Amino acid sequence: MSQPLWGIDLGGTKVEGVVIPGPGNVTPIVRKRVDTEAVLGYPHIVARITQLVEGMKKESGRHPGTIGIGTPGESDPVTGNMKNCNSVVLNGRPLQRDLENALGVPVILANDANCFALAEAHWGVVKEKYHSARVVFGIIMGTGVGGGIVLDGRTWNGKHGIAGEWGHNFLDDSGGYCYCGKKGCVETVLSGPALEKYYYSLSGKDVKLKDIVHQATTGERFAVDTLERLYHFFGKAVSVVVDILDPEVIVVGGGVGNIPGLYTEGIASLSSFIFNNRLDVPVVPPSLGDSAGVFGAAALTLQS
């Protein structure tokens, strides 16, 4: 009988935890969340995760053997410290070591985009429709832009721990400077805030992304221009992934990933940029929705 899988999804505003019976049954035994309260500092984040796990233990009547944790950045394979976190209070901190000391159990960390891709590979759209796929690339396009690679059901982290970090490849100077210190990153062009910023540059109006998408359906020219730019650069950016990795499935999540035109005009753009005379790789939305991150964190424990 398999042991329950424990996962934690550490986000900037909330920390979510789940206990699921095992790889063949993902109906949660317990699913629980608390506010991150990151403004109170790094030790407080560690304490919040500890409190969440204690609550999950109490509600489930079980104790974890290992806990998988999805993070908004990576753990450096050499130093063990966190890096590239958009929740910058985590950067430079030995999160894995501190959590293992606080929780008293082994902890496996992975970037949240890796967890997203892992969940969709094990239990989501890849499992449902493309179950023979060995190489999966997961994209998250929302407030930020990230990517994760799953190879034969396991995350691929790379030598520096940054495998799949597609959001910080160079795309176009027009995106301006990124929080990472570089200019023209994919994130500065394709993230939700970047699209809103571009719309503002055309119209002089602050409009939320969902309203831009709606206005485009009415033919409003600045909204149409904003989405056409998105589709063009989406294809150009993803073509680099296809040319280098040539995955068998690409799954697109996040708020920007909900824009329907990505799966028509965005795919047409991708097809025009890749180093092949046709596009065979399916580019699809996820099926797990908000569950992907925390379920993927739990799936990390299958890799231990």
C-alpha positions as CSV (number, residue, x, y, z in Angstrom):
1,M,0.0,0.0,0.0
2,S,1.5,3.4,-1.1
3,Q,2.2,6.1,1.5
4,P,0.3,9.4,1.1
5,L,2.0,12.2,-0.8
6,W,2.6,15.5,0.9
7,G,3.0,18.7,-1.1
8,I,3.3,22.5,-0.4
9,D,2.9,25.3,-2.9
10,L,4.8,28.4,-1.6
11,G,3.4,31.5,-3.3
12,G,3.9,35.2,-2.7
13,T,0.4,35.6,-1.2
14,K,-0.5,32.1,0.0
15,V,0.9,28.8,1.0
16,E,-1.1,25.8,0.1
17,G,-0.7,22.2,1.3
18,V,-2.2,18.9,0.2
19,V,-2.1,15.3,1.3
20,I,-3.2,12.8,-1.3
21,P,-3.5,9.0,-0.9
22,G,-0.9,8.1,-3.6
23,P,-0.1,8.3,-7.3
24,G,-3.2,6.4,-8.2
25,N,-5.6,8.5,-6.2
26,V,-5.3,12.3,-6.0
27,T,-8.5,13.0,-4.2
28,P,-7.1,15.1,-1.3
29,I,-7.2,13.7,2.2
30,V,-6.5,17.2,3.4
31,R,-6.1,20.4,1.4
32,K,-5.4,23.6,3.4
33,R,-3.9,27.1,2.8
34,V,-2.7,30.0,4.8
35,D,-1.5,33.5,3.9
36,T,2.2,33.7,3.3
37,E,2.6,37.2,4.9
38,A,6.0,37.5,3.2
39,V,6.3,41.2,4.2
40,L,7.0,39.9,7.8
41,G,10.2,38.4,6.6
42,Y,11.9,35.1,5.8
43,P,11.8,33.5,9.3
44,H,8.0,34.2,9.3
45,I,7.6,32.3,6.0
46,V,9.4,29.3,7.4
47,A,7.1,29.5,10.5
48,R,4.0,29.8,8.3
49,I,4.9,26.6,6.4
50,T,5.6,24.9,9.7
51,Q,2.2,25.9,11.0
52,L,0.5,24.7,7.8
53,V,2.2,21.3,8.1
54,E,1.2,21.0,11.7
55,G,-2.4,21.7,10.8
56,M,-2.3,19.2,8.0
57,K,-0.9,16.5,10.4
58,K,-3.7,17.3,12.9
59,E,-6.5,17.1,10.3
60,S,-5.3,14.0,8.5
61,G,-4.1,12.1,11.5
62,R,-0.9,11.3,9.5
63,H,2.7,12.2,9.5
64,P,4.8,12.9,6.4
65,G,7.8,10.9,5.4
66,T,9.0,13.5,2.8
67,I,7.4,16.8,1.7
68,G,7.7,18.2,-1.8
69,I,7.7,22.0,-1.9
70,G,7.1,24.2,-5.0
71,T,8.9,27.6,-4.7
72,P,9.0,30.8,-6.7
73,G,12.6,30.3,-7.6
74,E,15.4,27.7,-7.4
75,S,17.7,26.2,-4.9
76,D,21.3,26.6,-6.1
77,P,22.8,23.0,-6.5
78,V,26.2,24.2,-5.2
79,T,25.4,26.6,-2.3
80,G,21.9,25.2,-1.3
81,N,20.6,28.8,-1.2
82,M,17.6,30.1,-3.0
83,K,18.0,32.3,-6.1
84,N,16.0,33.9,-8.9
85,C,12.9,34.2,-6.6
86,N,10.4,37.0,-7.4
87,S,9.6,36.8,-3.7
88,V,13.0,38.4,-3.2
89,V,13.1,37.8,0.6
90,L,13.8,34.1,-0.1
91,N,16.9,34.9,-2.2
92,G,20.2,33.8,-0.6
93,R,18.5,31.8,2.1
94,P,19.0,28.1,2.7
95,L,15.3,27.3,2.5
96,Q,15.6,23.5,2.2
97,R,17.9,23.2,5.2
98,D,15.8,25.5,7.3
99,L,12.6,23.7,6.5
100,E,14.1,20.3,7.2
101,N,15.2,21.6,10.6
102,A,11.8,23.1,11.3
103,L,9.7,20.1,10.1
104,G,12.0,17.2,11.0
105,V,11.5,15.4,7.7
106,P,13.3,15.5,4.3
107,V,12.2,18.2,2.0
108,I,12.4,18.3,-1.9
109,L,12.3,21.7,-3.5
110,A,11.5,22.6,-7.1
111,N,10.5,25.7,-9.0
112,D,6.8,26.2,-9.3
113,A,6.8,25.9,-13.1
114,N,8.5,22.5,-12.7
115,C,5.7,21.4,-10.3
116,F,3.1,22.6,-12.7
117,A,4.6,20.6,-15.5
118,L,5.1,17.5,-13.3
119,A,1.4,17.6,-12.1
120,E,0.1,17.8,-15.7
121,A,2.4,15.0,-16.7
122,H,1.4,12.7,-13.9
123,W,-2.3,13.5,-13.6
124,G,-3.4,16.3,-16.0
125,V,-3.7,16.9,-19.7
126,V,-0.6,15.0,-20.6
127,K,-1.7,11.9,-18.8
128,E,-5.2,12.1,-20.2
129,K,-4.3,12.8,-23.9
130,Y,-0.6,12.3,-24.5
131,H,0.3,9.5,-22.1
132,S,3.2,8.2,-24.2
133,A,5.0,11.6,-24.1
134,R,8.4,11.5,-22.5
135,V,9.4,15.1,-22.7
136,V,7.0,17.8,-21.5
137,F,7.5,21.5,-21.3
138,G,5.3,23.5,-18.9
139,I,4.8,27.2,-19.3
140,I,3.4,29.6,-16.7
141,M,2.4,33.0,-18.0
142,G,0.8,35.2,-15.4
143,T,2.3,37.9,-13.2
144,G,5.6,36.4,-14.2
145,V,6.7,34.0,-16.9
146,G,8.4,30.6,-16.2
147,G,9.0,27.2,-17.6
148,G,9.7,23.7,-16.4
149,I,10.9,20.5,-18.0
150,V,9.7,16.9,-17.2
151,L,11.6,14.0,-18.6
152,D,10.3,10.5,-18.2
153,G,8.0,11.6,-15.4
154,R,10.8,13.5,-13.5
155,T,11.7,17.1,-13.3
156,W,14.9,18.1,-15.1
157,N,16.7,20.8,-13.1
158,G,20.0,21.1,-15.0
159,K,23.6,21.9,-13.8
160,H,22.7,25.3,-12.4
161,G,19.2,24.4,-11.3
162,I,17.7,26.7,-13.9
163,A,16.6,24.3,-16.6
164,G,13.4,25.5,-18.2
165,E,13.8,29.1,-17.1
166,W,12.5,30.3,-20.4
167,G,11.0,33.5,-18.9
168,H,14.4,35.1,-18.7
169,N,15.7,34.4,-22.1
170,F,16.1,37.5,-24.2
171,L,13.1,38.2,-26.5
172,D,12.9,41.9,-27.5
173,D,14.3,45.2,-26.3
174,S,10.9,46.8,-26.3
175,G,10.1,44.9,-23.1
176,G,12.4,47.1,-21.2
177,Y,14.3,46.2,-18.0
178,C,13.4,43.1,-16.0
179,Y,13.5,42.7,-12.2
180,C,16.4,40.3,-12.8
181,G,18.6,43.1,-14.1
182,K,18.5,42.2,-17.7
183,K,16.6,43.9,-20.6
184,G,14.0,42.4,-22.9
185,C,13.4,39.1,-21.1
186,V,10.4,37.0,-22.2
187,E,8.7,38.0,-19.0
188,T,8.9,41.7,-19.9
189,V,6.9,41.1,-23.1
190,L,4.5,38.2,-22.4
191,S,3.5,38.5,-18.7
192,G,0.2,39.9,-17.7
193,P,1.6,43.2,-16.3
194,A,3.8,43.6,-19.5
195,L,0.7,43.3,-21.7
196,E,-1.2,45.9,-19.6
197,K,1.9,48.1,-19.7
198,Y,2.0,47.9,-23.5
199,Y,-1.8,48.6,-23.8
200,Y,-1.2,51.7,-21.6
201,S,1.6,52.9,-23.9
202,L,-0.9,52.8,-26.8
203,S,-4.0,54.1,-25.2
204,G,-2.9,56.1,-22.1
205,K,-5.4,54.0,-20.1
206,D,-4.8,51.6,-17.2
207,V,-6.9,48.5,-18.2
208,K,-6.8,45.0,-16.7
209,L,-5.8,42.1,-18.9
210,K,-9.2,40.4,-18.8
211,D,-10.8,43.7,-20.1
212,I,-8.2,44.1,-22.8
213,V,-9.0,40.6,-24.0
214,H,-12.7,41.4,-24.0
215,Q,-12.2,44.7,-25.8
216,A,-10.2,42.9,-28.5
217,T,-13.3,40.9,-29.3
218,T,-15.2,44.1,-30.0
219,G,-12.5,45.3,-32.3
220,E,-11.0,48.0,-30.1
221,R,-7.8,48.8,-31.9
222,F,-5.4,49.1,-29.0
223,A,-6.6,45.9,-27.5
224,V,-6.3,44.1,-30.9
225,D,-2.8,45.5,-31.3
226,T,-1.8,44.3,-27.8
227,L,-3.0,40.7,-28.4
228,E,-1.5,40.6,-31.9
229,R,1.8,41.5,-30.4
230,L,1.3,38.8,-27.7
231,Y,0.7,36.1,-30.4
232,H,3.7,37.2,-32.5
233,F,6.1,37.2,-29.6
234,F,4.7,34.0,-28.0
235,G,5.5,32.1,-31.2
236,K,9.0,33.7,-31.4
237,A,9.7,32.9,-27.7
238,V,8.4,29.3,-27.7
239,S,10.2,28.5,-31.0
240,V,13.5,28.6,-29.1
241,V,12.2,25.9,-26.8
242,V,11.0,23.8,-29.7
243,D,14.2,24.2,-31.6
244,I,16.4,23.2,-28.6
245,L,14.3,20.8,-26.6
246,D,11.7,19.6,-29.2
247,P,9.3,18.5,-26.5
248,E,6.4,16.1,-27.2
249,V,3.8,18.3,-25.4
250,I,3.8,22.0,-24.3
251,V,1.3,22.9,-21.6
252,V,0.5,26.6,-21.1
253,G,-0.8,27.7,-17.7
254,G,-1.3,31.0,-15.9
255,G,-3.7,33.9,-16.5
256,V,-2.2,34.8,-19.9
257,G,-2.5,31.1,-20.8
258,N,-6.3,31.5,-20.7
259,I,-6.4,33.7,-23.7
260,P,-8.0,31.6,-26.5
261,G,-6.0,33.2,-29.3
262,L,-2.8,31.7,-28.1
263,Y,-4.1,28.3,-29.3
264,T,-4.8,29.6,-32.8
265,E,-2.9,32.7,-33.7
266,G,-0.1,32.0,-31.2
267,I,0.4,28.5,-32.5
268,A,0.4,29.9,-36.1
269,S,3.1,32.3,-35.1
270,L,5.1,29.4,-33.4
271,S,4.8,27.4,-36.6
272,S,6.3,30.2,-38.6
273,F,9.4,30.5,-36.4
274,I,10.5,26.9,-35.7
275,F,13.2,25.2,-37.7
276,N,10.8,22.8,-39.3
277,N,8.3,22.9,-42.2
278,R,5.4,22.0,-39.9
279,L,4.5,22.1,-36.2
280,D,3.6,18.7,-34.7
281,V,4.0,19.3,-31.0
282,P,0.6,19.9,-29.3
283,V,0.4,23.2,-27.4
284,V,-2.5,22.9,-24.9
285,P,-4.1,24.4,-21.8
286,P,-3.8,22.5,-18.5
287,S,-6.6,20.4,-17.1
288,L,-5.8,20.6,-13.3
289,G,-6.3,24.4,-13.0
290,D,-5.2,25.8,-9.6
291,S,-4.5,22.3,-8.3
292,A,-1.4,21.9,-10.6
293,G,1.1,23.6,-8.4
294,V,0.4,21.9,-5.1
295,F,-0.2,18.5,-6.7
296,G,3.1,18.8,-8.6
297,A,4.8,19.5,-5.3
298,A,3.4,16.3,-3.9
299,A,4.6,14.5,-7.0
300,L,8.2,15.6,-6.2
301,T,8.2,13.0,-3.4
302,L,7.9,10.2,-6.0
303,Q,11.4,11.2,-7.2
304,S,13.0,10.7,-3.8
